[in-house]
Amino acid sequence: MNVPLHDLVNDWFTPDSLEKLSGRVTSSADAIGREWLLADGKRLRPFLTASVYAILAGETDLGRIVPVAVAVECFHKASLIHDDIEDGDTERYGRPAVHVRYGIAQAINAGDWLLGEGYRLLASAPFDTEIRLEMLTVAAEGHRELARGQGDELAYSEKPRLVSVDDVLRIYRQKTASAFEVAVQCGAVAGGLSSEDRKPLSAFSSAFGIAYQIRDDQEDFTSQGQRAADLLSLRPTLQFAEACRAGLAETKEVLKKGMDSRNARLRLMEAISASEIPGLVETRLQGMLTEARQAAEKLASMPLRAFLLHLLHRDGNCQTD
C-alpha cells in the first residue's frame, strides 16, 4: 500500500479539511454526519479512488480528486449508519453505533445528509461536465445495486429459508462489491480511462468485493467478541449457504425454530465449525482473489495493473473495516 498517499487521504478527513469542502456545521445533521466522517476506518475506498486517479492522470497535485474521494467515503459511511439500523447492530468500530448514540431518527437523517453531501461533492468536483455526469451515474448505479442486495438480505432475514451459494454471492456482489466499483470507477472516470478500458476494473471490483465480504464473514464466524453474529441473527452468509447445500440436520432445526431458539443456532454454528464448510469457504475466498487477479491482469495500463496486483498481494487477506 502506498503509505504516503494513504496518509494524504487521511489528511482529507480532518475537521479543517471537511469544513473547507462542506462549510461550517449549522445543524444536527451536519454535526452527526461530519463526526461520523471523522470516525475510525481504514478509508480504503477513498484511497482506491485517489490511487486510480493518480496513476492514470499522473497528477502531482491531487487536489482535484479530493471532493470525489470524500464523496466516496460519504457514501460508505452513510451505508454503515443505515445498515446498523436495519440489522439491529449496536456497535461499530468498537463503539456505540450512531443510532444508539443519537436515536434512530437522527441517525437516518445523518445518513441521508451524507448521501446528499456525497452527490453534491461529485456534482461540484473540478472536472468537465461529462466527467461529473459519468461519476454521478456510477454512484447512482452503485447505490441502486447496494439497495437491492440489502433488500434481499433483509427479506431473507425476515423469513429465513434454505439459501443457495449463488444467492449469497449475488447479495455480496450487490451489497459489498458495488461500493468498490464506485470507488475505482470514479477514480478511473476522473483519470480519463475509456469505458471499454474500465471493464476489467468492474470485474476486479466484483471479485475483490465478494472476497472482502467472505473474509468479513470468516472473521465474524471465528471472532471471540461476537462470534457468528450474522449467522446467529439468521442473515444469509456463505457458511449458512454451504450448510444448506450439505444438508446439515441442524440447518432444518434452525429454519423450523428461527429466532425462538438460540440453542438451535448455536448447535448449527458448532456443526459448521466441525464440518468441511470452513475449508470450502476459504476455497471460495481464494477463488475470488484469483478472479480479481485475472481481471487486473487484463488492464491495458501497466501501472494500474501493478497497483491492483500489489493491493491483492498486500491485502490479499481482505482485512475488513
C-alpha positions in Angstrom: 0.0 0.0 0.0 1.3 3.5 -0.9 1.7 4.8 2.7 2.4 8.5 1.8 -0.8 8.6 -0.4 -2.8 6.8 2.3 -1.5 9.4 4.8 -2.5 12.1 2.4 -6.0 10.7 2.1 -6.3 10.6 5.9 -5.4 14.3 6.0 -8.6 14.9 3.9 -10.6 13.8 6.8 -9.8 16.3 9.4 -12.2 19.0 10.8 -10.5 21.8 8.9 -10.4 19.9 5.6 -14.0 18.8 5.8 -15.1 22.4 6.7 -13.4 23.7 3.6 -15.3 21.2 1.5 -18.7 21.2 3.2 -18.8 24.6 5.1 -19.5 25.2 8.7 -21.6 23.0 10.9 -25.1 24.6 11.1 -27.4 21.7 12.0 -27.5 18.4 13.9 -27.3 16.6 10.5 -24.1 18.4 9.7 -22.7 17.7 13.2 -23.5 14.0 13.3 -22.6 13.4 9.6 -19.3 15.2 10.0 -18.5 13.4 13.2 -19.1 10.1 11.5 -16.9 11.0 8.6 -14.1 11.7 11.1 -14.6 8.3 12.8 -12.5 5.2 12.5 -12.0 3.1 9.5 -9.2 2.4 7.0 -10.6 4.7 4.4 -9.8 2.0 1.8 -12.4 3.3 -0.7 -11.3 6.9 -0.9 -7.7 5.6 -1.1 -8.7 3.5 -4.1 -10.3 6.5 -5.8 -7.2 8.7 -5.2 -4.8 5.9 -6.2 -6.5 5.1 -9.5 -6.8 8.7 -10.4 -3.2 9.5 -9.5 -1.9 6.5 -11.6 -4.0 7.5 -14.7 -3.7 11.3 -14.6 -0.2 11.5 -13.4 -1.1 14.3 -11.1 1.4 15.6 -8.6 -1.3 17.8 -7.0 -4.2 15.6 -6.1 -6.4 18.5 -5.1 -8.9 17.9 -7.9 -9.7 14.4 -6.7 -10.3 15.3 -3.0 -14.1 16.1 -3.3 -14.5 12.8 -5.3 -12.7 10.7 -2.7 -14.5 12.4 0.2 -17.8 11.7 -1.6 -17.0 8.0 -1.9 -16.4 7.9 1.9 -19.6 9.8 2.5 -21.5 7.1 0.6 -19.7 4.3 2.6 -20.3 5.9 6.0 -24.0 6.5 5.1 -24.4 2.9 4.2 -22.9 1.8 7.6 -25.4 4.0 9.5 -28.4 2.6 7.7 -27.0 -0.9 7.7 -26.6 -0.9 11.5 -30.2 0.3 12.0 -31.6 -2.2 9.6 -29.6 -5.1 11.1 -30.1 -4.1 14.7 -26.4 -3.8 15.3 -25.5 -1.7 18.3 -21.7 -1.3 17.8 -19.4 -0.1 15.1 -15.6 0.3 15.4 -15.9 -1.0 19.0 -18.1 1.9 20.0 -21.9 2.5 20.2 -23.4 2.8 16.7 -24.7 6.2 15.5 -28.4 5.3 16.1 -27.6 4.1 19.7 -25.9 7.4 20.5 -28.4 9.8 18.8 -31.5 7.8 18.2 -32.8 6.1 15.1 -34.5 9.2 13.6 -31.4 11.4 13.9 -29.2 8.6 12.6 -31.3 8.0 9.5 -31.3 11.8 8.9 -27.5 11.9 9.2 -27.1 9.1 6.8 -29.3 11.0 4.3 -27.2 14.1 4.8 -24.1 12.1 4.0 -25.7 10.8 0.8 -26.7 14.3 -0.2 -23.3 15.7 0.6 -21.6 12.9 -1.5 -23.7 13.7 -4.5 -23.1 17.5 -4.1 -19.4 16.9 -3.9 -19.4 14.8 -7.1 -21.6 17.3 -8.9 -19.3 20.2 -8.0 -16.0 18.5 -8.4 -13.5 20.4 -10.6 -13.9 18.3 -13.8 -15.6 18.7 -17.1 -19.4 18.3 -17.2 -19.2 14.9 -19.0 -16.9 13.5 -16.3 -19.0 14.8 -13.5 -22.1 13.3 -15.1 -20.4 9.9 -15.6 -19.2 9.9 -11.9 -22.8 10.7 -10.8 -24.1 7.8 -12.9 -21.6 5.4 -11.5 -22.5 6.4 -7.9 -26.3 6.2 -8.6 -26.0 2.7 -10.1 -23.9 1.6 -7.2 -26.5 2.8 -4.7 -29.2 1.0 -6.6 -27.3 -2.3 -6.5 -26.4 -1.8 -2.8 -30.1 -1.3 -2.0 -31.1 -4.4 -4.0 -28.6 -6.5 -2.1 -29.5 -5.1 1.3 -33.2 -5.5 0.4 -32.8 -9.2 -0.4 -30.8 -9.8 2.7 -33.5 -8.1 4.8 -36.2 -10.1 3.1 -34.3 -13.3 3.8 -33.8 -12.4 7.5 -37.5 -11.7 7.9 -38.4 -15.1 6.5 -35.4 -17.4 6.8 -35.3 -20.3 4.4 -32.8 -22.5 2.5 -30.4 -20.3 0.6 -28.0 -21.2 -2.2 -24.4 -20.3 -2.5 -25.2 -18.4 -5.7 -27.9 -16.4 -3.9 -25.4 -15.3 -1.2 -22.7 -14.4 -3.7 -25.2 -12.3 -5.6 -26.1 -10.4 -2.4 -22.4 -9.9 -1.7 -21.8 -8.6 -5.2 -24.6 -6.1 -4.9 -24.2 -5.1 -1.3 -20.4 -5.0 -0.9 -18.7 -5.1 -4.3 -20.8 -2.2 -5.5 -19.0 0.2 -3.1 -15.6 -0.8 -4.5 -17.0 -0.4 -8.0 -18.0 3.2 -7.2 -14.6 3.9 -5.7 -12.4 2.6 -8.5 -14.7 3.7 -11.3 -14.9 7.3 -10.1 -11.1 7.4 -10.0 -10.9 5.9 -13.4 -13.5 8.3 -14.9 -11.8 11.3 -13.4 -8.5 10.0 -14.7 -9.8 9.7 -18.3 -9.9 6.0 -18.7 -12.3 5.0 -21.5 -15.5 3.0 -20.8 -14.0 0.0 -22.7 -10.8 0.0 -20.7 -12.8 0.3 -17.5 -14.5 -3.1 -18.0 -11.7 -5.1 -16.3 -12.0 -2.7 -13.4 -15.6 -3.8 -13.0 -14.6 -7.4 -13.0 -11.9 -6.7 -10.4 -14.2 -4.8 -8.2 -16.8 -7.5 -8.3 -14.4 -10.3 -7.3 -12.5 -8.2 -4.8 -15.7 -7.0 -3.1 -17.0 -10.6 -2.8 -13.7 -11.7 -1.4 -13.8 -8.8 1.1 -17.3 -9.9 2.3 -16.2 -13.5 2.6 -13.3 -12.5 4.7 -15.7 -10.4 6.9 -17.9 -13.5 7.3 -14.9 -15.6 8.3 -13.8 -13.0 10.9 -17.3 -12.7 12.2 -17.7 -16.5 12.5 -14.4 -17.0 14.4 -14.0 -13.8 16.5 -14.3 -14.1 20.2 -16.2 -10.9 20.7 -19.3 -11.5 18.6 -18.8 -15.0 17.2 -21.0 -15.8 14.3 -23.2 -12.7 14.9 -24.6 -12.7 11.3 -25.4 -16.4 11.4 -27.0 -16.2 14.8 -29.1 -13.3 13.5 -30.2 -15.5 10.6 -28.6 -13.3 7.9 -27.6 -15.1 4.7 -23.9 -16.0 4.9 -21.7 -18.2 2.8 -21.3 -20.5 5.8 -25.1 -21.0 6.1 -25.5 -21.5 2.4 -22.9 -24.2 2.5 -24.7 -25.8 5.4 -27.9 -25.8 3.4 -26.1 -27.4 0.5 -24.6 -30.0 2.7 -27.9 -30.8 4.2 -26.8 -30.5 7.9 -29.6 -31.6 10.2 -29.0 -28.5 12.4 -30.0 -26.3 9.4 -33.5 -27.7 9.3 -33.8 -27.3 13.1 -32.8 -23.6 12.8 -35.2 -22.9 10.0 -38.0 -24.5 11.9 -37.4 -22.7 15.2 -36.0 -19.4 13.8 -35.1 -16.8 16.3 -37.1 -18.6 19.0 -34.2 -20.9 19.9 -30.7 -19.6 20.3 -29.5 -23.0 21.3 -30.5 -24.4 17.9 -28.5 -21.7 16.2 -25.5 -22.4 18.5 -25.7 -26.1 17.6 -25.7 -25.2 13.9 -22.6 -23.0 14.4 -20.8 -25.8 16.1 -21.8 -28.2 13.4 -20.4 -25.9 10.8 -17.2 -25.5 12.7 -16.7 -29.3 12.9 -17.5 -29.8 9.2 -15.6 -29.2 6.0 -17.5 -25.9 5.5 -14.8 -23.6 6.8 -12.4 -25.1 4.2 -15.0 -24.7 1.4 -15.5 -21.0 2.4 -11.7 -20.5 2.3 -11.5 -22.1 -1.1 -14.2 -19.7 -2.4 -12.3 -16.8 -0.9 -9.1 -17.8 -2.8 -11.1 -18.3 -5.9 -12.4 -14.8 -5.8 -8.9 -13.4 -5.2 -7.8 -15.4 -8.3 -10.6 -13.8 -10.3 -9.6 -10.4 -9.1 -6.0 -11.1 -10.1 -7.0 -12.3 -13.5 -9.2 -9.2 -14.1 -6.4 -6.9 -13.0 -4.0 -8.6 -15.5 -6.3 -7.6 -18.4 -5.9 -3.9 -17.8 -4.1 -2.1 -20.5 -2.5 0.4 -18.1 0.5 -1.4 -16.7 0.9 1.0 -13.7 -2.8 0.5 -12.8 -2.4 -3.3 -13.2 0.7 -3.3 -11.0 -1.1 -1.2 -8.3 -4.1 -3.6 -8.1 -1.9 -6.7 -8.1 0.2 -5.1 -5.3 -3.1 -4.4 -3.4 -4.1 -8.0 -3.7 -0.7 -9.2 -2.7 -0.6 -7.0 0.4 -4.3 -7.1 1.3 -5.0 -10.5 -0.1 -6.5 -11.4 3.2 -9.0 -8.6 2.5 -8.8 -7.2 6.0 -12.1 -5.5 6.7 -13.0 -2.2 8.2 
